[in-house]
Amino acid sequence: MKRNVNILIGLALVTGQGSASNFQPVLPAAFSGSLLSAIGLAMISTLFAYDGWHFVGYVAGEIRDPQRNVPRSIILGVFICADASTVRLIPFTGDRIPHPKPGAVLDG
């Protein structure tokens, strides 16, 4: 899996299809009430995801050799999630939409 991610990142760098301008603007020009409520809703989901970390102590009491296995599993889980999100992000970082040539007749 890690090899595949490295290949995809290498291809994006070699082909030059990605651009940092795809991430602009980072913040909107003006904040509205609906934006603030959307941010609050996102915070609830994020905090719910972090809520599982307090169960690590209970899990550590149930497995063999927790001093070795718990840090390994936490680090491995974080890297698996980071790799998965990186793989999903790569197609959105470049301009992959084909543009018609000038003077071309479009169907529809």
N, CA, C and O of each residue as an XYZ file, in Angstrom:
432
protein
N       0.831     -1.198      0.000
C       0.000      0.000      0.000
C       0.868      1.252      0.000
O       0.609      2.199     -0.743
N       1.902      1.248      0.842
C       2.762      2.409      0.936
C       3.487      2.631     -0.388
O       3.698      3.771     -0.803
N       3.863      1.554     -1.038
C       4.534      1.652     -2.327
C       3.611      2.285     -3.368
O       4.046      3.113     -4.167
N       2.328      1.892     -3.355
C       1.364      2.457     -4.294
C       1.178      3.953     -4.070
O       1.080      4.720     -5.029
N       1.129      4.366     -2.815
C       0.979      5.789     -2.499
C       2.188      6.557     -3.001
O       2.050      7.634     -3.581
N       3.372      6.005     -2.780
C       4.580      6.668     -3.244
C       4.606      6.764     -4.766
O       5.069      7.766     -5.312
N       4.121      5.748     -5.450
C       4.056      5.787     -6.912
C       3.094      6.876     -7.366
O       3.410      7.631     -8.285
N       1.921      6.970     -6.734
C       0.950      7.998     -7.109
C       1.478      9.404     -6.853
O       1.281     10.299     -7.675
N       2.140      9.601     -5.732
C       2.706     10.915     -5.430
C       3.824     11.236     -6.408
O       3.940     12.370     -6.871
N       4.648     10.242     -6.725
C       5.707     10.443     -7.708
C       5.159     10.811     -9.075
O       5.697     11.693     -9.743
N       4.091     10.142     -9.498
C       3.477     10.472    -10.786
C       2.923     11.888    -10.798
O       3.043     12.593    -11.800
N       2.319     12.305     -9.699
C       1.789     13.664     -9.631
C       2.906     14.689     -9.727
O       2.741     15.731    -10.361
N       4.049     14.400     -9.097
C       5.173     15.333     -9.147
C       5.828     15.354    -10.523
O       6.202     16.418    -11.018
N       5.971     14.176    -11.147
C       6.643     14.081    -12.443
C       5.809     14.706    -13.558
O       6.343     15.409    -14.415
N       4.497     14.451    -13.548
C       3.654     14.977    -14.615
C       3.351     16.453    -14.453
O       2.978     17.106    -15.427
N       3.496     16.994    -13.270
C       3.247     18.411    -13.044
C       1.780     18.793    -13.139
O       1.469     19.952    -13.411
N       0.876     17.857    -12.924
C      -0.547     18.134    -13.037
C      -1.111     18.815    -11.797
O      -2.146     19.476    -11.887
N      -0.474     18.678    -10.663
C      -0.982     19.273     -9.431
C      -0.584     20.741     -9.323
O       0.397     21.177     -9.926
N      -1.351     21.488     -8.553
C      -1.050     22.898     -8.355
C      -1.522     23.319     -6.968
O      -2.600     22.930     -6.520
N      -0.704     24.114     -6.302
C      -1.084     24.596     -4.976
C      -2.242     25.588     -5.052
O      -2.914     25.828     -4.049
N      -2.482     26.165     -6.227
C      -3.586     27.119     -6.362
C      -4.948     26.441     -6.217
O      -5.954     27.125     -6.026
N      -4.999     25.116     -6.304
C      -6.259     24.406     -6.098
C      -6.736     24.502     -4.656
O      -7.905     24.237     -4.374
N      -5.855     24.874     -3.746
C      -6.221     24.979     -2.342
C      -6.545     26.414     -1.933
O      -6.729     26.677     -0.745
N      -6.620     27.337     -2.868
C      -6.900     28.735     -2.571
C      -8.352     29.052     -2.857
O      -8.880     28.453     -3.794
N      -9.028     29.887     -2.188
C      -8.634     30.554     -0.959
C      -8.783     29.611      0.233
O      -9.664     28.751      0.255
N      -7.922     29.785      1.206
C      -7.978     28.944      2.396
C      -9.184     29.319      3.250
O      -9.868     28.448      3.788
N      -9.439     30.611      3.372
C     -10.586     31.097      4.141
C     -11.493     31.905      3.232
O     -11.005     32.554      2.307
N     -12.795     31.885      3.466
C     -13.699     32.702      2.647
C     -13.522     34.189      2.947
O     -12.973     34.564      3.983
N     -13.999     35.034      2.020
C     -13.862     36.486      2.189
C     -14.705     37.000      3.358
O     -14.292     37.924      4.059
N     -15.876     36.410      3.569
C     -16.755     36.863      4.648
C     -17.386     35.645      5.323
O     -17.688     34.644      4.674
N     -17.576     35.753      6.630
C     -18.207     34.684      7.384
C     -19.695     34.998      7.550
O     -20.073     36.150      7.761
N     -20.518     33.983      7.454
C     -21.950     34.172      7.664
C     -22.412     33.226      8.764
O     -21.658     32.364      9.215
N     -23.642     33.395      9.185
C     -24.185     32.523     10.226
C     -24.244     31.076      9.782
O     -24.025     30.166     10.582
N     -24.541     30.859      8.508
C     -24.624     29.484      8.032
C     -23.247     28.831      8.020
O     -23.126     27.628      8.255
N     -22.202     29.626      7.744
C     -20.851     29.073      7.773
C     -20.461     28.694      9.191
O     -19.865     27.641      9.415
N     -20.793     29.542     10.141
C     -20.453     29.237     11.529
C     -21.200     27.997     12.026
O     -20.637     27.193     12.769
N     -22.455     27.840     11.624
C     -23.180     26.635     12.033
C     -22.597     25.399     11.355
O     -22.591     24.321     11.948
N     -22.108     25.535     10.123
C     -21.477     24.404      9.445
C     -20.174     24.021     10.139
O     -19.863     22.838     10.274
N     -19.415     25.018     10.577
C     -18.182     24.741     11.302
C     -18.496     24.040     12.620
O     -17.799     23.100     13.005
N     -19.541     24.491     13.314
C     -19.947     23.836     14.563
C     -20.366     22.396     14.339
O     -20.041     21.519     15.140
N     -21.081     22.148     13.261
C     -21.494     20.781     12.938
C     -20.281     19.910     12.637
O     -20.230     18.750     13.048
N     -19.313     20.459     11.928
C     -18.087     19.708     11.646
C     -17.315     19.427     12.934
O     -16.716     18.361     13.078
N     -17.327     20.368     13.861
C     -16.628     20.166     15.136
C     -17.260     19.034     15.936
O     -16.552     18.263     16.585
N     -18.581     18.929     15.897
C     -19.248     17.847     16.619
C     -18.805     16.497     16.076
O     -18.510     15.581     16.843
N     -18.758     16.373     14.753
C     -18.330     15.113     14.137
C     -16.881     14.813     14.467
O     -16.529     13.664     14.736
N     -16.039     15.833     14.450
C     -14.626     15.635     14.749
C     -14.421     15.215     16.194
O     -13.655     14.291     16.470
N     -15.088     15.873     17.103
C     -14.951     15.517     18.517
C     -15.498     14.119     18.783
O     -14.977     13.404     19.639
N     -16.539     13.725     18.063
C     -17.058     12.370     18.205
C     -16.020     11.350     17.765
O     -15.894     10.291     18.379
N     -15.273     11.657     16.707
C     -14.220     10.745     16.242
C     -13.097     10.641     17.274
O     -12.561      9.555     17.492
N     -12.734     11.757     17.912
C     -11.674     11.735     18.918
C     -12.130     11.073     20.216
O     -11.293     10.726     21.049
N     -13.404     10.895     20.402
C     -13.925     10.328     21.634
C     -13.427      8.904     21.858
O     -13.370      8.447     23.000
N     -13.071      8.206     20.807
C     -12.615      6.823     20.944
C     -11.249      6.671     21.582
O     -10.907      5.580     22.038
N     -10.448      7.743     21.630
C      -9.098      7.624     22.173
C      -9.095      7.299     23.664
O      -8.125      6.725     24.160
N     -10.142      7.649     24.382
C     -10.114      7.368     25.819
C     -10.355      5.885     26.109
O     -10.197      5.447     27.249
N     -10.729      5.119     25.106
C     -10.895      3.672     25.294
C      -9.584      2.902     25.175
O      -9.553      1.692     25.404
N      -8.515      3.584     24.824
C      -7.222      2.913     24.658
C      -6.789      2.251     25.970
O      -6.232      1.153     25.956
N      -7.041      2.905     27.084
C      -6.663      2.315     28.379
C      -7.408      1.029     28.667
O      -6.826      0.084     29.200
N      -8.697      0.977     28.319
C      -9.471     -0.245     28.531
C      -8.990     -1.367     27.613
O      -8.914     -2.525     28.022
N      -8.670     -1.016     26.382
C      -8.188     -2.019     25.427
C      -6.829     -2.547     25.870
O      -6.548     -3.738     25.734
N      -5.989     -1.667     26.399
C      -4.660     -2.078     26.837
C      -4.731     -3.121     27.950
O      -3.835     -3.955     28.076
N      -5.772     -3.079     28.744
C      -5.916     -4.066     29.805
C      -6.361     -5.431     29.313
O      -6.315     -6.402     30.068
N      -6.789     -5.523     28.071
C      -7.329     -6.770     27.542
C      -6.405     -7.488     26.558
O      -6.708     -8.607     26.144
N      -5.293     -6.875     26.178
C      -4.430     -7.509     25.179
C      -3.120     -7.951     25.806
O      -2.733     -7.500     26.884
N      -2.445     -8.860     25.086
C      -1.141     -9.344     25.552
C      -0.060     -8.317     25.236
O      -0.064     -7.723     24.158
N       0.855     -8.107     26.160
C       2.001     -7.205     26.019
C       1.575     -5.811     25.546
O       1.976     -5.369     24.470
N       0.758     -5.119     26.359
C       0.232     -3.817     25.924
C       1.307     -2.746     25.740
O       1.129     -1.834     24.933
N       2.414     -2.839     26.470
C       3.461     -1.823     26.338
C       4.099     -1.854     24.959
O       4.645     -0.852     24.499
N       4.031     -2.991     24.307
C       4.589     -3.111     22.966
C       3.506     -2.951     21.901
O       3.725     -2.280     20.893
N       2.350     -3.556     22.114
C       1.333     -3.616     21.067
C       0.476     -2.364     20.937
O       0.065     -2.024     19.827
N       0.194     -1.667     22.037
C      -0.655     -0.474     21.953
C       0.030      0.645     21.155
O      -0.589      1.194     20.244
N       1.275      1.000     21.460
C       1.906      2.045     20.628
C       2.017      1.640     19.154
O       1.825      2.464     18.259
N       2.326      0.375     18.916
C       2.406     -0.101     17.527
C       1.075      0.055     16.807
O       1.024      0.538     15.676
N       0.000     -0.355     17.468
C      -1.306     -0.295     16.815
C      -1.769      1.148     16.610
O      -2.388      1.455     15.591
N      -1.478      2.033     17.560
C      -1.852      3.441     17.398
C      -1.092      4.065     16.231
O      -1.683      4.726     15.377
N       0.206      3.853     16.202
C       1.021      4.432     15.120
C       0.621      3.844     13.771
O       0.497      4.577     12.790
N       0.420      2.534     13.712
C       0.026      1.894     12.462
C      -1.349      2.400     12.005
O      -1.550      2.648     10.817
N      -2.277      2.550     12.924
C      -3.600      3.044     12.571
C      -3.578      4.469     12.053
O      -4.290      4.800     11.106
N      -2.760      5.319     12.672
C      -2.643      6.706     12.207
C      -2.051      6.743     10.801
O      -2.529      7.491      9.949
N      -1.014      5.942     10.549
C      -0.410      5.937      9.217
C      -1.346      5.357      8.163
O      -1.356      5.834      7.028
N      -2.124      4.351      8.506
C      -3.085      3.785      7.545
C      -4.135      4.839      7.189
O      -4.477      5.002      6.017
N      -4.644      5.550      8.186
C      -5.639      6.599      7.909
C      -5.021      7.739      7.100
O      -5.668      8.269      6.197
N      -3.791      8.123      7.407
C      -3.132      9.194      6.655
C      -2.904      8.777      5.209
O      -3.130      9.572      4.296
N      -2.460      7.543      4.986
C      -2.260      7.054      3.622
C      -3.581      6.995      2.864
O      -3.643      7.362      1.691
N      -4.626      6.538      3.524
C      -5.923      6.443      2.852
C      -6.442      7.821      2.471
O      -6.989      7.994      1.382
N      -6.280      8.800      3.347
C      -6.762     10.139      3.011
C      -5.890     10.774      1.938
O      -6.394     11.543      1.118
N      -4.607     10.475      1.922
C      -3.728     10.993      0.872
C      -4.108     10.428     -0.482
O      -4.126     11.153     -1.477
N      -4.410      9.147     -0.527
C      -4.794      8.522     -1.789
C      -6.087      9.123     -2.310
O      -6.234      9.321     -3.516
N      -7.026      9.418     -1.419
C      -8.288     10.030     -1.851
C      -8.105     11.477     -2.262
O      -8.898     11.976     -3.060
N      -7.097     12.176     -1.756
C      -6.889     13.580     -2.050
C      -6.185     13.800     -3.376
O      -6.418     14.821     -4.022
N      -5.341     12.888     -3.803
C      -4.516     13.082     -4.999
C      -5.337     13.425     -6.242
O      -4.946     14.348     -6.956
N      -6.441     12.751     -6.549
C      -7.168     13.120     -7.774
C      -7.745     14.530     -7.758
O      -8.009     15.093     -8.820
N      -7.944     15.113     -6.585
C      -8.541     16.435     -6.503
C      -7.517     17.562     -6.546
O      -7.897     18.730     -6.628
N      -6.241     17.243     -6.492
C      -5.223     18.285     -6.433
C      -4.764     18.756     -7.803
O      -4.034     19.743     -7.892
N      -5.164     18.090     -8.863
C      -4.758     18.499    -10.199
C      -5.950     18.841    -11.059
O      -7.091     18.525    -10.720
N      -5.679     19.485    -12.169
C      -6.740     19.855    -13.101
C      -6.969     18.673    -14.034
O      -6.248     18.523    -15.020
N      -7.940     17.846    -13.748
C      -8.187     16.631    -14.512
C      -9.385     16.774    -15.461
O      -9.763     15.808    -16.123
N      -9.982     17.970    -15.534
C     -11.158     18.167    -16.373
C     -10.686     18.466    -17.792
O      -9.954     19.434    -17.998
N     -11.087     17.662    -18.775
C     -10.656     17.950    -20.147
C     -11.351     19.205    -20.675
O     -12.568     19.341    -20.556
N     -10.588     20.107    -21.248
C     -11.132     21.347    -21.791
C     -11.282     21.199    -23.301
O     -10.378     20.683    -23.958
N     -12.417     21.645    -23.871
C     -12.580     21.541    -25.318
C     -11.629     22.504    -26.035
O     -11.265     23.557    -25.511
N     -11.246     22.110    -27.239
C     -10.381     22.971    -28.052
C     -11.197     24.137    -28.579
O     -12.403     23.991    -28.781
N     -10.585     25.282    -28.807
C     -11.342     26.416    -29.358
C     -11.944     26.066    -30.717
O     -11.272     25.503    -31.581
N     -13.202     26.404    -30.891
C     -13.890     26.144    -32.148
C     -14.501     24.759    -32.243
O     -15.118     24.427    -33.255
N     -14.344     23.944    -31.208
C     -14.895     22.592    -31.229
C     -16.407     22.649    -31.001
O     -16.904     23.481    -30.242
N     -17.120     21.757    -31.669
C     -18.570     21.686    -31.515
C     -18.878     20.724    -30.379
O     -18.443     19.573    -30.397
N     -19.626     21.198    -29.395
C     -19.965     20.376    -28.253
C     -21.311     19.707    -28.467
O     -22.238     20.330    -28.985
N     -21.427     18.455    -28.076
C     -22.708     17.755    -28.153
C     -23.592     18.210    -27.018
O     -23.121     18.423    -25.901
N     -24.892     18.360    -27.302
C     -25.835     18.665    -26.247
C     -26.230     20.073    -26.263
O     -27.029     20.499    -25.429
